[in-house]
Amino acid sequence: MAIAMLLSNVAFRPDVRIAQLLGLAVVVAVVVAALAIKKLTRLPAIPGVAVLGILVSTPFSPIGSSLAHLVESLDFLSLTVPVLVFVGLGIGKDMPVLKRIGWRIVPVALVSFAASFGAAAVIAQFTLNF
């Protein structure tokens, strides 16, 4: 996955710099550390990665500013493209289930997306104005 993310970042930003490689190494290190914590604690991996990433990159973290400097050279969209491709491939194998659910999944998905966006907007406004 990291190689796909690196290739995607190179496709979006052809000028490969050492800062991009270091930034990707930081992202991979956070993911590997969160997966190690998952094995030790049996907590879900995705919240673990999110919480660990937030903790090491916040302004009150001693390494937060240096990590932010390393990761700022990465293009966020180029990192998400390979992830979304793998998600699409994973959903594709469940196509018979989706066909059986039919149209009922569409309103549920729209409400879920709207609620997630609304909650994120409220949290962002609160933290930006705090």
N, C-alpha and C positions, 0 to 999 in steps of 0.2 A: 504494500500500500504506500509506503514511504517513497518508493521508487516512482510509482505512478504519480504521486503528488509532486515530486521533484520534476518529472518530465512535464507535467501540466504547468508548473510554475515557469519552467523554461519556455514553454510554448507561449505563455502570456507575456513573459518578460524575457526576451532573448538574451539580454546581457546578464549572464550568470556571474554573480559576485560571491565571494566567500561569505558575506553576511547572509545571503540566502541559504547557503548550506548550513551555516551555524544556526540560523533561525529554524530550519527544518529539523536539525538535530535536537533543538530545545523542545519542539513539539513532540517529536518521537520519544524523547526522554521522559516527558510528562506522562505520555500514554503508557510507556513501559512501567514507570513507577506506580501509576494508578492500577495497572493490571497486577502488579506484584502485591499491592495493598488488597486488591480484590481477592487474590488467592489466600491471603492471610486472614481476612475478616469475613469473606463470603458476602460482601456487599455487592450490589450491582455495579457493573463496570462503567457505564455511561455517567451516572451521577458522580462516581469516584473521580473520573477524568475531569469532569466539570469543576468539582469542588477543589481538587488539587491544582488545576490550572488557575482558578480564581485566587487561591491562597498564595501561590508563588508569584503572581503577577500584580497583586494589589500594591498601591503606593506604600502601605506600611510594611510590606515585605522587604527584608534587607536586599534581596536580589531582584525585586520587582522592576526597578528602572533599567537595570542592565538587560533583563529578559525582554522587556518591552522594546528596547533598542535593537536587540537581535531579531526579534520577530517582525518588526515593522517593515522590513524589506520584503516580506512574503506578501504575495497577492492573495487575499482571502478567497476570491472567487475561483482562482486556479486550484486552491487546495480543496475546495468543496466539490469540484467537478468529478474527480475519481470516486469520491465517497458516494455521490449521488448515482454514479454509474453502477457501483456495486449494490446499492440499495435497490435500484431498478431491476437488476438481475435477480436479486433475492425475492422481490415481489413477483417477478415473472414466473417463478416456479409455483407460486400460489394462485395462478390464474383460475383454475377450476373453482376454488373457494370464492374468489371475487365474483365470478360469473354467477355462482349460486346466491350470493348476497344481493347482487343486482344494484338497482338504483338506490336502495336504502342507505348505502354507504356514503353517497354523495352529500346529503344534508348533514349527516353525522360528521363527515370530514370538514365541511364548511364551518360548522359551529365550533369544532375543535380548533381549526386554524384561526378563526376570529377570536376565540377566547384566549388562545396562546398569544396572539399578537396584541390584544388588548391588555393582558396582564403584563407583557413585556414593556409595553408603552407606559403603563402606570408605574412600574418599577423604575424605568429609565427616568421618567419625569420626577419621581420622588428623589432618586439619587442625584440627579443633576441640580435640583433646586435645594438640596440639603446642605 
